[in-house]
Amino acid sequence: MVAAGGAAAGAAMLPGEAEAQPQGQAKWGPHWPVVRFNILSDIQGDLADFGKALDDLHAINPGSAGLGIAGDLTPRGYDFEYAQLRSTFDKHPHPREVAWAIGNHEFYVPKWRDPDTLAQETWPNGTTEDSLFRSFYRFAGRNTVYSETSFGGVPVLCLGTEQYAKYHDPKLWDEVWMSDRQFTWLEQRLRYWSNRRSPVMVLTHHPLPNTVSGTHNKLYRSDYLQPDRLLSILGRHRDVFLFSGHTHWDLNLSDWVVRRVVPGTGNLEGFTVVNTAAVQTGWTDDGKGGEVSLGGAFNQGLQVEVSPGSVVIKARDFTTKTWLKQITVPLHNFWGS
């Protein structure tokens, strides 16, 4: 596993294989209603707050076109934790279409000798890398970490690591590695939807460097082993919206949404990057190059509203059941523009 060079610069604040068949041609046009869906991340076993979030989302968006969850579905990745998550999910109202992304917490079983005994000194404690992926695949109902889902005709792409780094390099832990196959698939799907003048939503657990809240912090600048390659693909498309979790940083922060410009892509306006916050525990900058827990009740997520010509992104507090803020992002290549 070889890391790529440093990340491309430039974040500005806002005021397959062979060509695959589409998995949901856009069903809406200039006169169709808004498509609304929701995005969460970082549940990590906080099933009570997950249930509260699902209930609140149903109240504010009962006809939701879909739900995306950007990783850290479980605290450690045990099969019984996936089962608990599924049980909570099934007990609360939720949309039919769900896009599950994989996170680093899905790979934490090897830190434990058994579910009650932390034993990091004897990692991986007999747990194989393959078994961790198989647990995720069984839960998500697919056989790759990357996937495409349609939320009311809006394409939603999930990305994820295809290796758990520490199995391949003892100096690493949670860093993301993506295969040529995944990169090619992403490139082809973005090109496909760009040619059809559709915005594309991309879910990935780990944030890209120098984008949203926390990613200028040294804690989150090296999450990807191939950051330049991923940025160079995303950076070509003005109507791509990348949603990342992992940091748990508060949506009240000013850089919860940014435009990321990637030099050399020919796209001087960049693409949109959005912080997903978290269901479990909020964090923010400690002013010393690290981070500090916000404490108390924290449970935040997003609503996305796609209409001809623009995308509205709304930040939601599920504890207080209030909207925190929203932003409207114009679309550039859409319905005759």
Phi and psi in degrees as GROMACS dihedral restraints (atoms count N, CA, C in turn):
[ dihedral_restraints ]
;  ai    aj    ak    al  type     phi  dphi    fc
    3     4     5     6     1  -120.2    20    10
    4     5     6     7     1   128.1    20    10
    6     7     8     9     1   -77.8    20    10
    7     8     9    10     1   145.0    20    10
    9    10    11    12     1   -79.6    20    10
   10    11    12    13     1   176.1    20    10
   12    13    14    15     1   -70.7    20    10
   13    14    15    16     1  -174.5    20    10
   15    16    17    18     1   -62.7    20    10
   16    17    18    19     1   159.1    20    10
   18    19    20    21     1   -71.6    20    10
   19    20    21    22     1   150.2    20    10
   21    22    23    24     1   -68.1    20    10
   22    23    24    25     1   152.2    20    10
   24    25    26    27     1   -93.5    20    10
   25    26    27    28     1   162.3    20    10
   27    28    29    30     1   112.2    20    10
   28    29    30    31     1    87.5    20    10
   30    31    32    33     1  -117.6    20    10
   31    32    33    34     1   123.4    20    10
   33    34    35    36     1  -116.1    20    10
   34    35    36    37     1   139.2    20    10
   36    37    38    39     1   -70.8    20    10
   37    38    39    40     1   152.4    20    10
   39    40    41    42     1   -83.9    20    10
   40    41    42    43     1   143.8    20    10
   48    49    50    51     1    60.5    20    10
   49    50    51    52     1  -148.8    20    10
   51    52    53    54     1   -58.9    20    10
   52    53    54    55     1   154.4    20    10
   54    55    56    57     1   -49.8    20    10
   55    56    57    58     1   115.8    20    10
   57    58    59    60     1   -82.2    20    10
   58    59    60    61     1   159.5    20    10
   60    61    62    63     1   -73.3    20    10
   61    62    63    64     1   148.0    20    10
   63    64    65    66     1   -62.8    20    10
   64    65    66    67     1   144.6    20    10
   66    67    68    69     1  -107.3    20    10
   67    68    69    70     1    43.2    20    10
   69    70    71    72     1   139.0    20    10
   70    71    72    73     1    77.5    20    10
   72    73    74    75     1   -58.7    20    10
   73    74    75    76     1   140.5    20    10
   75    76    77    78     1   -53.5    20    10
   76    77    78    79     1   130.7    20    10
   78    79    80    81     1  -103.3    20    10
   79    80    81    82     1     3.5    20    10
   81    82    83    84     1  -126.4    20    10
   82    83    84    85     1   154.6    20    10
   84    85    86    87     1  -141.5    20    10
   85    86    87    88     1  -159.1    20    10
   87    88    89    90     1   -57.2    20    10
   88    89    90    91     1   -26.7    20    10
   90    91    92    93     1  -112.2    20    10
   91    92    93    94     1    11.2    20    10
   93    94    95    96     1   -89.5    20    10
   94    95    96    97     1   156.6    20    10
   96    97    98    99     1   -70.0    20    10
   97    98    99   100     1   167.7    20    10
   99   100   101   102     1   -64.4    20    10
  100   101   102   103     1   140.6    20    10
  102   103   104   105     1   -97.1    20    10
  103   104   105   106     1   120.0    20    10
  105   106   107   108     1  -114.7    20    10
  106   107   108   109     1   134.3    20    10
  108   109   110   111     1  -148.6    20    10
  109   110   111   112     1   174.9    20    10
  111   112   113   114     1  -130.9    20    10
  112   113   114   115     1   155.6    20    10
  114   115   116   117     1  -136.2    20    10
  115   116   117   118     1   131.2    20    10
  117   118   119   120     1  -126.3    20    10
  118   119   120   121     1   171.5    20    10
  120   121   122   123     1  -161.5    20    10
  121   122   123   124     1   168.5    20    10
  123   124   125   126     1    54.7    20    10
  124   125   126   127     1    62.9    20    10
  126   127   128   129     1   -76.9    20    10
  127   128   129   130     1   -48.0    20    10
  129   130   131   132     1    50.8    20    10
  130   131   132   133     1    38.6    20    10
  132   133   134   135     1    89.4    20    10
  133   134   135   136     1    -4.5    20    10
  135   136   137   138     1   -82.1    20    10
  136   137   138   139     1    72.7    20    10
  138   139   140   141     1   -72.9    20    10
  139   140   141   142     1   -26.9    20    10
  141   142   143   144     1   -64.6    20    10
  142   143   144   145     1   -47.1    20    10
  144   145   146   147     1   -69.0    20    10
  145   146   147   148     1   -32.4    20    10
  147   148   149   150     1   -61.8    20    10
  148   149   150   151     1   -44.6    20    10
  150   151   152   153     1   -62.2    20    10
  151   152   153   154     1   -40.9    20    10
  153   154   155   156     1   -63.2    20    10
  154   155   156   157     1   -40.3    20    10
  156   157   158   159     1   -63.6    20    10
  157   158   159   160     1   -45.0    20    10
  159   160   161   162     1   -61.5    20    10
  160   161   162   163     1   -41.2    20    10
  162   163   164   165     1   -64.2    20    10
  163   164   165   166     1   -43.5    20    10
  165   166   167   168     1   -67.6    20    10
  166   167   168   169     1   -39.5    20    10
  168   169   170   171     1   -62.6    20    10
  169   170   171   172     1   -38.1    20    10
  171   172   173   174     1   -66.3    20    10
  172   173   174   175     1   -35.8    20    10
  174   175   176   177     1   -67.9    20    10
  175   176   177   178     1   -40.7    20    10
  177   178   179   180     1   -88.9    20    10
  178   179   180   181     1   -20.7    20    10
  180   181   182   183     1  -145.3    20    10
  181   182   183   184     1    64.3    20    10
  183   184   185   186     1   -63.7    20    10
  184   185   186   187     1   -23.9    20    10
  186   187   188   189     1  -102.3    20    10
  187   188   189   190     1    32.3    20    10
  189   190   191   192     1   -52.7    20    10
  190   191   192   193     1   135.1    20    10
  192   193   194   195     1   -78.4    20    10
  193   194   195   196     1   -12.1    20    10
  195   196   197   198     1   172.1    20    10
  196   197   198   199     1   169.1    20    10
  198   199   200   201     1  -134.2    20    10
  199   200   201   202     1   123.2    20    10
  201   202   203   204     1  -105.3    20    10
  202   203   204   205     1   136.0    20    10
  204   205   206   207     1  -125.8    20    10
  205   206   207   208     1   114.9    20    10
  207   208   209   210     1   -90.0    20    10
  208   209   210   211     1    52.1    20    10
  210   211   212   213     1    90.4    20    10
  211   212   213   214     1   172.7    20    10
  213   214   215   216     1    52.2    20    10
  214   215   216   217     1    56.0    20    10
  216   217   218   219     1   -69.9    20    10
  217   218   219   220     1   -36.1    20    10
  219   220   221   222     1  -121.0    20    10
  220   221   222   223     1   166.2    20    10
  222   223   224   225     1   -72.4    20    10
  223   224   225   226     1   -34.4    20    10
  225   226   227   228     1  -139.3    20    10
  226   227   228   229     1   -18.5    20    10
  228   229   230   231     1    99.6    20    10
  229   230   231   232     1    11.4    20    10
  231   232   233   234     1   -68.8    20    10
  232   233   234   235     1   148.3    20    10
  234   235   236   237     1   -59.4    20    10
  235   236   237   238     1   -37.1    20    10
  237   238   239   240     1   -69.2    20    10
  238   239   240   241     1   -25.5    20    10
  240   241   242   243     1   -73.5    20    10
  241   242   243   244     1   -39.2    20    10
  243   244   245   246     1   -60.8    20    10
  244   245   246   247     1   -40.4    20    10
  246   247   248   249     1   -64.7    20    10
  247   248   249   250     1   -39.8    20    10
  249   250   251   252     1   -64.4    20    10
  250   251   252   253     1   -40.6    20    10
  252   253   254   255     1   -62.0    20    10
  253   254   255   256     1   -46.2    20    10
  255   256   257   258     1   -61.6    20    10
  256   257   258   259     1   -39.6    20    10
  258   259   260   261     1   -63.4    20    10
  259   260   261   262     1   -44.9    20    10
  261   262   263   264     1   -63.8    20    10
  262   263   264   265     1   -44.2    20    10
  264   265   266   267     1   -57.4    20    10
  265   266   267   268     1   -44.7    20    10
  267   268   269   270     1   -70.3    20    10
  268   269   270   271     1   -22.3    20    10
  270   271   272   273     1   -84.6    20    10
  271   272   273   274     1    -7.1    20    10
  273   274   275   276     1  -123.2    20    10
  274   275   276   277     1   153.9    20    10
  276   277   278   279     1   -64.1    20    10
  277   278   279   280     1   141.6    20    10
  279   280   281   282     1  -159.8    20    10
  280   281   282   283     1   155.5    20    10
  282   283   284   285     1   -71.0    20    10
  283   284   285   286     1   161.6    20    10
  285   286   287   288     1   -69.8    20    10
  286   287   288   289     1   -40.3    20    10
  288   289   290   291     1   -88.6    20    10
  289   290   291   292     1   124.1    20    10
  291   292   293   294     1  -134.0    20    10
  292   293   294   295     1   135.9    20    10
  294   295   296   297     1  -114.9    20    10
  295   296   297   298     1   113.0    20    10
  297   298   299   300     1  -100.2    20    10
  298   299   300   301     1   124.2    20    10
  300   301   302   303     1  -103.5    20    10
  301   302   303   304     1   154.3    20    10
  303   304   305   306     1   -90.2    20    10
  304   305   306   307     1   144.7    20    10
  306   307   308   309     1  -125.6    20    10
  307   308   309   310     1   176.5    20    10
  309   310   311   312     1   -67.7    20    10
  310   311   312   313     1   -29.0    20    10
  312   313   314   315     1   -68.1    20    10
  313   314   315   316     1   -17.0    20    10
  315   316   317   318     1   -71.4    20    10
  316   317   318   319     1    -3.9    20    10
  318   319   320   321     1  -118.9    20    10
  319   320   321   322     1    23.9    20    10
  321   322   323   324     1   -99.4    20    10
  322   323   324   325     1    -0.7    20    10
  324   325   326   327     1   -55.4    20    10
  325   326   327   328     1   -40.2    20    10
  327   328   329   330     1   -62.2    20    10
  328   329   330   331     1   -14.8    20    10
  330   331   332   333     1   -77.9    20    10
  331   332   333   334     1    -9.1    20    10
  333   334   335   336     1  -118.4    20    10
  334   335   336   337     1   134.2    20    10
  336   337   338   339     1   -70.1    20    10
  337   338   339   340     1   -37.8    20    10
  339   340   341   342     1  -152.8    20    10
  340   341   342   343     1   171.4    20    10
  342   343   344   345     1   -57.7    20    10
  343   344   345   346     1   -16.8    20    10
  345   346   347   348     1  -108.2    20    10
  346   347   348   349     1     0.6    20    10
  348   349   350   351     1  -130.3    20    10
  349   350   351   352     1   104.6    20    10
  351   352   353   354     1   -72.7    20    10
  352   353   354   355     1   130.6    20    10
  354   355   356   357     1  -147.1    20    10
  355   356   357   358     1    63.9    20    10
  357   358   359   360     1   -67.1    20    10
  358   359   360   361     1   -25.4    20    10
  360   361   362   363     1   -68.8    20    10
  361   362   363   364     1   -19.2    20    10
  363   364   365   366     1  -112.5    20    10
  364   365   366   367     1    22.3    20    10
  366   367   368   369     1   -50.8    20    10
  367   368   369   370     1   135.5    20    10
  369   370   371   372     1   -98.6    20    10
  370   371   372   373     1    15.5    20    10
  372   373   374   375     1    54.8    20    10
  373   374   375   376     1    36.5    20    10
  375   376   377   378     1    82.7    20    10
  376   377   378   379     1     1.0    20    10
  378   379   380   381     1   -86.9    20    10
  379   380   381   382     1   129.9    20    10
  381   382   383   384     1   -89.6    20    10
  382   383   384   385     1   152.1    20    10
  384   385   386   387     1   -60.9    20    10
  385   386   387   388     1   -42.5    20    10
  387   388   389   390     1   -59.8    20    10
  388   389   390   391     1   -37.3    20    10
  390   391   392   393     1   -64.5    20    10
  391   392   393   394     1   -32.1    20    10
  393   394   395   396     1   -68.3    20    10
  394   395   396   397     1   -42.8    20    10
  396   397   398   399     1   -66.2    20    10
  397   398   399   400     1   -40.6    20    10
  399   400   401   402     1   -62.1    20    10
  400   401   402   403     1   -36.2    20    10
  402   403   404   405     1   -63.5    20    10
  403   404   405   406     1   -43.2    20    10
  405   406   407   408     1   -65.2    20    10
  406   407   408   409     1   -44.0    20    10
  408   409   410   411     1   -61.7    20    10
  409   410   411   412     1   -42.2    20    10
  411   412   413   414     1   -60.3    20    10
  412   413   414   415     1   -43.5    20    10
  414   415   416   417     1   -67.5    20    10
  415   416   417   418     1   -47.1    20    10
  417   418   419   420     1   -79.6    20    10
  418   419   420   421     1   -14.8    20    10
  420   421   422   423     1    73.2    20    10
  421   422   423   424     1    38.0    20    10
  423   424   425   426     1  -152.5    20    10
  424   425   426   427     1  -179.9    20    10
  426   427   428   429     1  -126.0    20    10
  427   428   429   430     1    18.6    20    10
  429   430   431   432     1  -139.4    20    10
  430   431   432   433     1   157.0    20    10
  432   433   434   435     1   -76.7    20    10
  433   434   435   436     1   -24.0    20    10
  435   436   437   438     1   -99.5    20    10
  436   437   438   439     1   147.0    20    10
  438   439   440   441     1  -160.8    20    10
  439   440   441   442     1   165.4    20    10
  441   442   443   444     1  -126.1    20    10
  442   443   444   445     1   134.0    20    10
  444   445   446   447     1  -130.5    20    10
  445   446   447   448     1   154.5    20    10
  447   448   449   450     1  -110.9    20    10
  448   449   450   451     1   123.5    20    10
  450   451   452   453     1  -104.9    20    10
  451   452   453   454     1    95.1    20    10
  453   454   455   456     1    61.4    20    10
  454   455   456   457     1    28.1    20    10
  456   457   458   459     1    97.2    20    10
  457   458   459   460     1    -9.9    20    10
  459   460   461   462     1   -87.1    20    10
  460   461   462   463     1   120.6    20    10
  462   463   464   465     1   -71.3    20    10
  463   464   465   466     1   134.1    20    10
  465   466   467   468     1  -124.6    20    10
  466   467   468   469     1   117.2    20    10
  468   469   470   471     1  -106.9    20    10
  469   470   471   472     1   130.1    20    10
  471   472   473   474     1  -101.2    20    10
  472   473   474   475     1   135.1    20    10
  474   475   476   477     1  -115.7    20    10
  475   476   477   478     1   163.4    20    10
  477   478   479   480     1  -175.4    20    10
  478   479   480   481     1   164.4    20    10
  480   481   482   483     1   -69.1    20    10
  481   482   483   484     1   144.0    20    10
  483   484   485   486     1  -108.5    20    10
  484   485   486   487     1     3.0    20    10
  486   487   488   489     1  -142.3    20    10
  487   488   489   490     1   146.0    20    10
  489   490   491   492     1   -91.9    20    10
  490   491   492   493     1   116.4    20    10
  492   493   494   495     1   -55.1    20    10
  493   494   495   496     1   -38.5    20    10
  495   496   497   498     1   -65.5    20    10
  496   497   498   499     1   -24.9    20    10
  498   499   500   501     1   -67.8    20    10
  499   500   501   502     1   -19.9    20    10
  501   502   503   504     1  -111.8    20    10
  502   503   504   505     1   -17.3    20    10
  504   505   506   507     1  -153.8    20    10
  505   506   507   508     1   112.6    20    10
  507   508   509   510     1   -63.6    20    10
  508   509   510   511     1   -14.0    20    10
  510   511   512   513     1   -84.1    20    10
  511   512   513   514     1    -9.4    20    10
  513   514   515   516     1  -106.3    20    10
  514   515   516   517     1   169.8    20    10
  516   517   518   519     1  -134.1    20    10
  517   518   519   520     1   -85.6    20    10
  519   520   521   522     1  -101.2    20    10
  520   521   522   523     1     8.9    20    10
  522   523   524   525     1   -61.1    20    10
  523   524   525   526     1   146.1    20    10
  525   526   527   528     1   -89.7    20    10
  526   527   528   529     1   129.7    20    10
  528   529   530   531     1  -122.8    20    10
  529   530   531   532     1   129.9    20    10
  531   532   533   534     1  -119.5    20    10
  532   533   534   535     1   139.7    20    10
  534   535   536   537     1   -79.8    20    10
  535   536   537   538     1   163.4    20    10
  537   538   539   540     1   -56.1    20    10
  538   539   540   541     1   -36.6    20    10
  540   541   542   543     1   -63.0    20    10
  541   542   543   544     1   -43.0    20    10
  543   544   545   546     1   -68.0    20    10
  544   545   546   547     1   -42.6    20    10
  546   547   548   549     1   -61.1    20    10
  547   548   549   550     1   -43.3    20    10
  549   550   551   552     1   -63.9    20    10
  550   551   552   553     1   -43.8    20    10
  552   553   554   555     1   -58.5    20    10
  553   554   555   556     1   -46.9    20    10
  555   556   557   558     1   -60.5    20    10
  556   557   558   559     1   -46.6    20    10
  558   559   560   561     1   -59.6    20    10
  559   560   561   562     1   -43.3    20    10
  561   562   563   564     1   -68.1    20    10
  562   563   564   565     1   -41.3    20    10
  564   565   566   567     1   -68.6    20    10
  565   566   567   568     1   -39.5    20    10
  567   568   569   570     1   -65.3    20    10
  568   569   570   571     1   -39.5    20    10
  570   571   572   573     1   -66.0    20    10
  571   572   573   574     1   -43.2    20    10
  573   574   575   576     1   -56.2    20    10
  574   575   576   577     1   -50.9    20    10
  576   577   578   579     1   -74.3    20    10
  577   578   579   580     1   -30.1    20    10
  579   580   581   582     1   -63.6    20    10
  580   581   582   583     1   -40.6    20    10
  582   583   584   585     1   -64.2    20    10
  583   584   585   586     1   -22.6    20    10
  585   586   587   588     1  -101.9    20    10
  586   587   588   589     1    13.7    20    10
  588   589   590   591     1    55.3    20    10
  589   590   591   592     1    44.0    20    10
  591   592   593   594     1  -114.8    20    10
  592   593   594   595     1   136.3    20    10
  594   595   596   597     1   -66.8    20    10
  595   596   597   598     1   155.1    20    10
  597   598   599   600     1  -128.3    20    10
  598   599   600   601     1   131.5    20    10
  600   601   602   603     1   -98.8    20    10
  601   602   603   604     1   129.5    20    10
  603   604   605   606     1  -120.6    20    10
  604   605   606   607     1   125.8    20    10
  606   607   608   609     1  -106.7    20    10
  607   608   609   610     1   128.4    20    10
  609   610   611   612     1  -145.9    20    10
  610   611   612   613     1   140.3    20    10
  612   613   614   615     1   -68.2    20    10
  613   614   615   616     1   -51.1    20    10
  615   616   617   618     1   -81.8    20    10
  616   617   618   619     1   139.1    20    10
  618   619   620   621     1   -80.1    20    10
  619   620   621   622     1   150.9    20    10
  621   622   623   624     1   -81.2    20    10
  622   623   624   625     1   147.2    20    10
  624   625   626   627     1   -63.6    20    10
  625   626   627   628     1   148.3    20    10
  627   628   629   630     1    56.9    20    10
  628   629   630   631     1    47.5    20    10
  630   631   632   633     1  -126.0    20    10
  631   632   633   634     1  -105.4    20    10
  633   634   635   636     1   -85.2    20    10
  634   635   636   637     1  -176.5    20    10
  636   637   638   639     1   -44.8    20    10
  637   638   639   640     1   129.7    20    10
  639   640   641   642     1    91.1    20    10
  640   641   642   643     1   -17.0    20    10
  642   643   644   645     1   -85.6    20    10
  643   644   645   646     1    -1.9    20    10
  645   646   647   648     1   -91.9    20    10
  646   647   648   649     1   -10.5    20    10
  648   649   650   651     1   -76.1    20    10
  649   650   651   652     1   141.4    20    10
  651   652   653   654     1   -59.9    20    10
  652   653   654   655     1   -21.7    20    10
  654   655   656   657     1   -64.5    20    10
  655   656   657   658     1   -25.9    20    10
  657   658   659   660     1  -127.0    20    10
  658   659   660   661     1    21.0    20    10
  660   661   662   663     1   -91.9    20    10
  661   662   663   664     1    -8.6    20    10
  663   664   665   666     1  -129.4    20    10
  664   665   666   667     1    33.9    20    10
  666   667   668   669     1   -73.4    20    10
  667   668   669   670     1   -22.9    20    10
  669   670   671   672     1  -111.5    20    10
  670   671   672   673     1   138.1    20    10
  672   673   674   675     1   -82.9    20    10
  673   674   675   676     1   -16.7    20    10
  675   676   677   678     1  -131.4    20    10
  676   677   678   679     1    54.5    20    10
  678   679   680   681     1   -63.4    20    10
  679   680   681   682     1   -38.8    20    10
  681   682   683   684     1   -64.4    20    10
  682   683   684   685     1   -39.7    20    10
  684   685   686   687     1   -65.4    20    10
  685   686   687   688     1   -42.9    20    10
  687   688   689   690     1   -67.1    20    10
  688   689   690   691     1   -44.0    20    10
  690   691   692   693     1   -61.7    20    10
  691   692   693   694     1   -38.3    20    10
  693   694   695   696     1   -66.1    20    10
  694   695   696   697     1   -29.8    20    10
  696   697   698   699     1   -77.5    20    10
  697   698   699   700     1   -49.8    20    10
  699   700   701   702     1   -64.9    20    10
  700   701   702   703     1   -36.8    20    10
  702   703   704   705     1   -68.1    20    10
  703   704   705   706     1   -10.4    20    10
  705   706   707   708     1   -80.3    20    10
  706   707   708   709     1   -13.6    20    10
  708   709   710   711     1  -117.6    20    10
  709   710   711   712     1   115.4    20    10
  711   712   713   714     1   -70.6    20    10
  712   713   714   715     1   -26.5    20    10
  714   715   716   717     1  -102.5    20    10
  715   716   717   718     1    27.6    20    10
  717   718   719   720     1   -93.6    20    10
  718   719   720   721     1   137.9    20    10
  720   721   722   723     1  -122.2    20    10
  721   722   723   724     1   112.2    20    10
  723   724   725   726     1  -100.1    20    10
  724   725   726   727     1   123.5    20    10
  726   727   728   729     1  -109.5    20    10
  727   728   729   730     1   121.6    20    10
  729   730   731   732     1  -127.9    20    10
  730   731   732   733     1   148.0    20    10
  732   733   734   735     1  -113.2    20    10
  733   734   735   736     1  -133.5    20    10
  735   736   737   738     1    78.9    20    10
  736   737   738   739     1   -43.4    20    10
  738   739   740   741     1   -78.1    20    10
  739   740   741   742     1   -28.1    20    10
  741   742   743   744     1    65.2    20    10
  742   743   744   745     1    16.0    20    10
  744   745   746   747     1   -74.2    20    10
  745   746   747   748     1   145.8    20    10
  747   748   749   750     1   -61.2    20    10
  748   749   750   751     1   135.5    20    10
  750   751   752   753     1   -72.7    20    10
  751   752   753   754     1    -9.9    20    10
  753   754   755   756     1   -72.5    20    10
  754   755   756   757     1   -14.2    20    10
  756   757   758   759     1   -70.9    20    10
  757   758   759   760     1   151.0    20    10
  759   760   761   762     1   -67.9    20    10
  760   761   762   763     1   -28.3    20    10
  762   763   764   765     1   -98.5    20    10
  763   764   765   766     1    39.0    20    10
  765   766   767   768     1   -70.4    20    10
  766   767   768   769     1   -25.3    20    10
  768   769   770   771     1  -133.2    20    10
  769   770   771   772     1   133.8    20    10
  771   772   773   774     1  -138.2    20    10
  772   773   774   775     1   163.9    20    10
  774   775   776   777     1  -101.8    20    10
  775   776   777   778     1   125.1    20    10
  777   778   779   780     1  -103.5    20    10
  778   779   780   781     1   115.4    20    10
  780   781   782   783     1   -96.2    20    10
  781   782   783   784     1   128.0    20    10
  783   784   785   786     1  -110.7    20    10
  784   785   786   787     1   109.5    20    10
  786   787   788   789     1   -56.4    20    10
  787   788   789   790     1   142.3    20    10
  789   790   791   792     1    90.0    20    10
  790   791   792   793     1    -4.5    20    10
  792   793   794   795     1   -91.0    20    10
  793   794   795   796     1   -12.8    20    10
  795   796   797   798     1    81.2    20    10
  796   797   798   799     1     2.0    20    10
  798   799   800   801     1  -109.6    20    10
  799   800   801   802     1    97.8    20    10
  801   802   803   804     1   -80.0    20    10
  802   803   804   805     1    -7.2    20    10
  804   805   806   807     1   -98.8    20    10
  805   806   807   808     1   -11.8    20    10
  807   808   809   810     1    75.2    20    10
  808   809   810   811     1  -173.1    20    10
  810   811   812   813     1  -123.7    20    10
  811   812   813   814     1   165.0    20    10
  813   814   815   816     1   -91.1    20    10
  814   815   816   817     1   133.1    20    10
  816   817   818   819     1  -122.0    20    10
  817   818   819   820     1   135.2    20    10
  819   820   821   822     1  -129.1    20    10
  820   821   822   823     1   132.8    20    10
  822   823   824   825     1   -79.2    20    10
  823   824   825   826     1   132.2    20    10
  825   826   827   828     1   -91.4    20    10
  826   827   828   829     1    -5.3    20    10
  828   829   830   831     1    59.6    20    10
  829   830   831   832     1  -137.2    20    10
  831   832   833   834     1  -165.8    20    10
  832   833   834   835     1   155.9    20    10
  834   835   836   837     1   -81.9    20    10
  835   836   837   838     1   -39.3    20    10
  837   838   839   840     1  -105.2    20    10
  838   839   840   841     1   110.0    20    10
  840   841   842   843     1    65.0    20    10
  841   842   843   844     1   127.5    20    10
  843   844   845   846     1  -103.7    20    10
  844   845   846   847     1   150.0    20    10
  846   847   848   849     1  -132.6    20    10
  847   848   849   850     1   161.3    20    10
  849   850   851   852     1  -153.5    20    10
  850   851   852   853     1   176.5    20    10
  852   853   854   855     1   -66.2    20    10
  853   854   855   856     1   138.4    20    10
  855   856   857   858     1   -95.0    20    10
  856   857   858   859     1     0.9    20    10
  858   859   860   861     1    78.7    20    10
  859   860   861   862     1     3.6    20    10
  861   862   863   864     1  -127.2    20    10
  862   863   864   865     1    18.8    20    10
  864   865   866   867     1    88.5    20    10
  865   866   867   868     1     6.9    20    10
  867   868   869   870     1  -125.1    20    10
  868   869   870   871     1  -150.3    20    10
  870   871   872   873     1  -145.3    20    10
  871   872   873   874     1   162.6    20    10
  873   874   875   876     1  -139.8    20    10
  874   875   876   877     1   142.1    20    10
  876   877   878   879     1   -69.7    20    10
  877   878   879   880     1   142.0    20    10
  879   880   881   882     1   -79.0    20    10
  880   881   882   883     1   -18.9    20    10
  882   883   884   885     1    67.4    20    10
  883   884   885   886     1  -178.5    20    10
  885   886   887   888     1    62.2    20    10
  886   887   888   889     1  -162.0    20    10
  888   889   890   891     1   -82.5    20    10
  889   890   891   892     1   122.7    20    10
  891   892   893   894     1  -135.5    20    10
  892   893   894   895     1   128.2    20    10
  894   895   896   897     1  -165.5    20    10
  895   896   897   898     1    98.2    20    10
  897   898   899   900     1  -129.4    20    10
  898   899   900   901     1   157.5    20    10
  900   901   902   903     1  -167.3    20    10
  901   902   903   904     1  -165.9    20    10
  903   904   905   906     1  -131.5    20    10
  904   905   906   907     1   152.4    20    10
  906   907   908   909     1  -121.0    20    10
  907   908   909   910     1   136.6    20    10
  909   910   911   912     1  -119.6    20    10
  910   911   912   913     1   132.0    20    10
  912   913   914   915     1  -125.9    20    10
  913   914   915   916     1   110.9    20    10
  915   916   917   918     1  -101.7    20    10
  916   917   918   919     1   123.8    20    10
  918   919   920   921     1  -134.2    20    10
  919   920   921   922     1   165.0    20    10
  921   922   923   924     1   -58.6    20    10
  922   923   924   925     1   117.2    20    10
  924   925   926   927     1    99.9    20    10
  925   926   927   928     1   -15.7    20    10
  927   928   929   930     1  -160.6    20    10
  928   929   930   931     1   162.2    20    10
  930   931   932   933     1  -127.3    20    10
  931   932   933   934     1   126.6    20    10
  933   934   935   936     1  -102.4    20    10
  934   935   936   937     1   129.0    20    10
  936   937   938   939     1  -115.9    20    10
  937   938   939   940     1   124.9    20    10
  939   940   941   942     1  -117.9    20    10
  940   941   942   943     1   135.1    20    10
  942   943   944   945     1   -95.4    20    10
  943   944   945   946     1   132.8    20    10
  945   946   947   948     1  -123.3    20    10
  946   947   948   949     1   138.4    20    10
  948   949   950   951     1  -103.7    20    10
  949   950   951   952     1   112.3    20    10
  951   952   953   954     1   -80.0    20    10
  952   953   954   955     1   -17.9    20    10
  954   955   956   957     1   -74.1    20    10
  955   956   957   958     1   -48.0    20    10
  957   958   959   960     1   -91.1    20    10
  958   959   960   961     1    -8.1    20    10
  960   961   962   963     1    57.0    20    10
  961   962   963   964     1    47.8    20    10
  963   964   965   966     1  -132.4    20    10
  964   965   966   967     1   154.8    20    10
  966   967   968   969     1   -82.5    20    10
  967   968   969   970     1   136.6    20    10
  969   970   971   972     1   -93.2    20    10
  970   971   972   973     1   -40.4    20    10
  972   973   974   975     1  -174.4    20    10
  973   974   975   976     1   171.0    20    10
  975   976   977   978     1  -153.4    20    10
  976   977   978   979     1   160.8    20    10
  978   979   980   981     1  -143.1    20    10
  979   980   981   982     1   144.1    20    10
  981   982   983   984     1  -109.1    20    10
  982   983   984   985     1   125.3    20    10
  984   985   986   987     1  -111.7    20    10
  985   986   987   988     1   116.7    20    10
  987   988   989   990     1   -66.8    20    10
  988   989   990   991     1   145.9    20    10
  990   991   992   993     1   -94.3    20    10
  991   992   993   994     1   145.3    20    10
  993   994   995   996     1  -102.5    20    10
  994   995   996   997     1   -29.7    20    10
  996   997   998   999     1  -128.9    20    10
  997   998   999  1000     1    69.4    20    10
  999  1000  1001  1002     1  -147.2    20    10
 1000  1001  1002  1003     1   125.6    20    10
 1002  1003  1004  1005     1    48.7    20    10
 1003  1004  1005  1006     1    62.4    20    10
 1005  1006  1007  1008     1    86.0    20    10
 1006  1007  1008  1009     1     3.9    20    10
